[in-house]
């Protein structure tokens, strides 16, 4: 079992070395992660906008269906 774990860890390390990371290794501090933080902000803003869009239309459809099915 430990042989498999060591082999897996070695394979993961070799693949991570091949990966292209979204930061410049020469930068220091938070500047190093500028692209990563910018992408995270874009994703969070998109999630909020999409969530608001879905909530708005859900509210509208609930009221329309409730109005049409009211006795």
C-alpha positions as MATLAB code, in Angstrom:
seq = 'XXXXXXXXXXXXXXXXXXXXXXXXXXXXXXXXXXXXXXXXXXXXXXXXXXXXXXXXXXXXXXXXXXXXXXX';
ca = [
       0.000    0.000    0.000;
       2.811    2.418    0.831;
       4.459    1.688   -2.530;
       1.276    2.743   -4.315;
       1.051    5.892   -2.211;
       4.676    6.825   -2.962;
       4.158    6.150   -6.668;
       0.987    8.270   -6.695;
       2.752   11.129   -4.893;
       5.680   11.002   -7.305;
       3.337   11.063  -10.304;
       1.395   14.009   -8.886;
       4.619   15.951   -8.307;
       5.835   15.264  -11.840;
       2.527   16.487  -13.288;
       2.527   19.626  -11.109;
       5.989   20.518  -12.414;
       4.590   20.403  -15.965;
       1.655   22.670  -15.095;
       1.661   26.311  -16.114;
       0.821   28.387  -13.049;
      -0.996   31.737  -13.378;
       1.704   33.793  -11.666;
       5.215   35.012  -12.242;
       7.678   33.169   -9.985;
       9.858   36.308   -9.780;
       7.116   38.413   -8.145;
       6.824   38.623   -4.381;
       3.842   39.031   -2.060;
       0.279   39.509   -3.285;
       1.450   40.860   -6.666;
       2.420   37.291   -7.457;
      -1.234   36.220   -7.360;
      -2.713   39.195   -9.283;
      -4.173   37.108  -12.120;
      -5.517   34.552   -9.673;
      -7.272   37.159   -7.510;
      -8.639   38.966  -10.568;
     -10.087   35.716  -11.907;
     -11.600   34.913   -8.512;
     -13.291   38.319   -8.366;
     -14.723   37.833  -11.863;
     -16.143   34.440  -10.891;
     -17.675   35.790   -7.664;
     -19.286   38.745   -9.449;
     -20.670   36.448  -12.153;
     -22.125   34.158   -9.467;
     -23.869   37.068   -7.741;
     -25.292   38.401  -11.015;
     -26.490   34.963  -12.124;
     -27.962   34.270   -8.689;
     -29.849   37.574   -8.760;
     -31.122   36.860  -12.267;
     -32.395   33.427  -11.272;
     -33.939   34.716   -8.023;
     -35.721   37.530   -9.879;
     -37.297   35.254  -12.471;
     -38.127   32.648   -9.843;
     -39.997   35.318   -7.876;
     -41.855   36.466  -10.999;
     -42.808   32.925  -12.041;
     -43.991   32.000   -8.531;
     -46.289   35.031   -8.496;
     -47.603   34.433  -12.029;
     -48.330   30.756  -11.353;
     -49.881   31.649   -7.991;
     -52.110   34.255   -9.673;
     -53.207   31.841  -12.407;
     -53.963   28.973  -10.013;
     -55.735   31.030   -7.347;
     -59.391   29.903   -6.965;
];
